[in-house]
Amino acid sequence: MSTLLVNQPFGCGDLIWEQTLVRRLADGRKILWPIFPHFVAGFCRAYPDINWVPFDSVPFDSNRLDHYTVDIGDYGSCEVIPLRHADTIMKVPYNRCMESKWIWANMDYRQWKEQAMWKRDEQKENELFQLLGCHEGDYNLINSIFGSYSQLKREIQVNNGLKNVHMTTIDSYSLFDYAKVIENASTINVVSSSILYLLELLDIKAPHVDLYCRTPIEKDFTTVDYIFEKHKYNLHY
């Protein structure tokens, strides 16, 4: 029986968005998922049943657009699914790039949440909650960074008298470890990045989410406006 190899190495949001799709395609088979090295530890804890490995450790051609089977050394026979290229393959506009992965698989993207919830690490969540000083009282959660290397930033200003807690990259903690911080924030003020997918899977205390466009690389929300539905979102362009 072949292993399902997922050609989608980047985008934390993409990796969460594709969980249900990939698991259905695997149909009980092993899943090998090469991703950017700095994502591996967090995703191994979040979805421990998937073999997450550094992208450069698996010798396959990630630029191929076709769906093919190849023998890869220790991993044996692997069926490679080209999800990273789905919008090109399906010839859809880039603003439907997330939906295109489901179109490629002939599935309904609206079912993406069914198997997308991760295994929460309560100890890590509590540690991060305390590390960020959230135990001190009400706070605003702010995330202004985005990009696979957190290399981009949109300025977000919140001045309401509450403590501002900024999401950032912290050694030994992953995006998923912010779950408790997200759930208990008085206000949520975030750029439209991978946190959006966590928000859609979590219950929150904040009455709404202030969602900011990923300027300058995007001018609107058309790449994700069909995804956010669980909470009330106030959009900032």
N, C-alpha and C positions, 0 to 999 in steps of 0.2 A: 504494500500500500504506500503510495507516494505521500510526501510531506507537502503541505501547502505553504509556499513561500510568497510572502506579501511584498511587492515592490512599492513601498511607500515609506521612505526612510525619515521624512521630516514632517513637521507640523503636529504639535501635541493635539491640537483640535482635530486634525484629520485622523489621528490614531484612535481617538475616542469615538469619533463619528463612525468609524468603520468597524467597530467591534462586532456588532450584530451581523453585519454583512459578511465579514470574514468567517465568523463562527458557523454561519449557515453554509458557506461555500466549503468549509473544511469538513463538515458533516462527520464529526468525530475523529478526523485525522489529526496528526500533530501539526502545529502551526509554527513556522519559522519566520520571524519578523526582524530583519536587519534595520536598525534605526541609528540615528546620530548617537555617538557614544555617550554624550552627556544626558541623554534621555533614559539610558538603559536601566540604571539602578531604580529609578522611580517607577518605571513601567513594570519591572520585574516584581516589585512589591504590590503594585496596583492590580495587575492581571497575571498572577503567578503560574497559570496553566499554559501560558504562551511562552515560547522560547525566544525571548528578546535578546538580540546579540548586536554588537557594534557593526555598523554598516560596512566598514572596510574589512571585516573579517570573513565575509562570504563572497567567494569568487563567482559572481554572476554579472551579466550585462544589464545594468539598471536602465540603460537608454533604449532597450528594445521595447517596442510598443505592442508586440504580439503576446498572446497567451500560449505558453509553451511548457514543455517538460524537459528537464535537464538533470544529469547526474552531477551532484556536487559533493565529492569526497566523502567525509564522515557523515554528511546529512543524507546521503543516498539519493534516490530519485525524488526530485522536487517539481511540483507544478507551480509555475510562476504566474502570478496574476498582476497585471500592470496597472494597479489602481492610481499610481502617481500620474499616469498619462491619460486617464479616462476622459477628460474634457477634449483632448486632441483626438483620441480614437473615436469618440461619439460625435465629434464636430459640433459641440455646443459652445455658446459664449462663455468666456472665462467667469462671468459672474454666476454661472451655474456649475462651477467646478466641483462643489461639494455634492450636489445632486447627481452629477455625471457618474460618480463612482457607483451609485445605485442603479443608474440607467444602464451602465455597462453590464451589471450583473442581472439585469431584468428583474429588479426588486423595487419595492416601494420605500423610499427614503423616510417616510413618516413613521416607520417602524424602528428607527435607529436606536431608540432608547431601550428596547427590549432586553438586550444583553450587554448594555454599555456600562452599567454600574460597576465600579471597581471595588476591590477588597480594601476597606478602610483600615488604616493603621491608627488606632486610638491613641497609642502611646506617643507616636510622632505628632499627631494633631495637637495633643495636650501640651507637649513640649514647645511646639512652635507658637501656640496660643500664649503661653507664658513668656516665651522669649520676646515676642512682639509687644508685650505689656498690655495685652487685651484684657487681662484679669482686673485691670485698674478701673474699668467702668465702660461707659458707652464710647463708641469709636466709629469713625468713618473709615471704610475700607476703600483704598485707592490703588488701582493698577494702571499705570501709565506706560508700561513697557510692552513691546511685542516683537515678533520675529523669532525664528528658531534659535537664535543666539541672544535673545533679549537685546538686540542691537538697535532697535528703533524706539522712539519715545514720543508721546504726545503729552504736553503739559496739561494737568488737571488740577485745578485749584478748588479747594473746599474750605470755607471759613464759616463755620457755624458754632464754634465754641467747643466742639468735641475733639478728642484726640484723633489725629490722622495716622492711620496705620497703612504703610505702603508695602505692597507686594514686591518682592525682589528675589533674586537668586541667592539662596543661602546653602552653603555646603551641607550635605547629608540630609537635606529636605527637598521634597519635590513639589510640583504644582498641587498634587493630590493632598498633600499634608496641610494645605490651606483650607480644607473643607470646614473645620470647626470655626475658623476665623471668618469665612464667608457666611456661614449659617447664622452667626451671632452678631454680625455687624449692624449698627443702627442705620447706616446708609451705605450704599454700594455704588461706587463711582469708578467705572472701569472702561478701558479701551476694548474695542470689539475683537478680542483675541481668543486664545484657547480657553480662557476662563468662562466664556459664554457656554461652552459645553458642560462644564461643571455646574454652572448655575441652573441649567436646564434639568440636571439630575438631582439637585439638592432642594431642600425646603429652606427658606430664608426668613429671618425676622424683619428685615427691611421691607417697608411698604411698597417699594419699587426699586428698579435698577436704573441708574443714570449711565447710559451706554454711549461711548464716544467713538466717533469714526476713526479709522486708522489712517489719519493724514500723516504724511503727504502721499502715501502709496494708493490710497483710495479716497474717493470724494463722497461716497454714500454707503449705504448698508446693503446694496443689492446682492452681495455675495453671501449674506447670511440672513436676510430679512425673512426668509421662509423657515428659519430654524428656531428663532426665539418666540416662544408661545406660552411658557409656563407662568411667567411673572409679568407684571406691568413694566414696560421698558420706556423710559424717556430718552429720546434720541437726540444726540448732540452732534451736529455736522461739522 
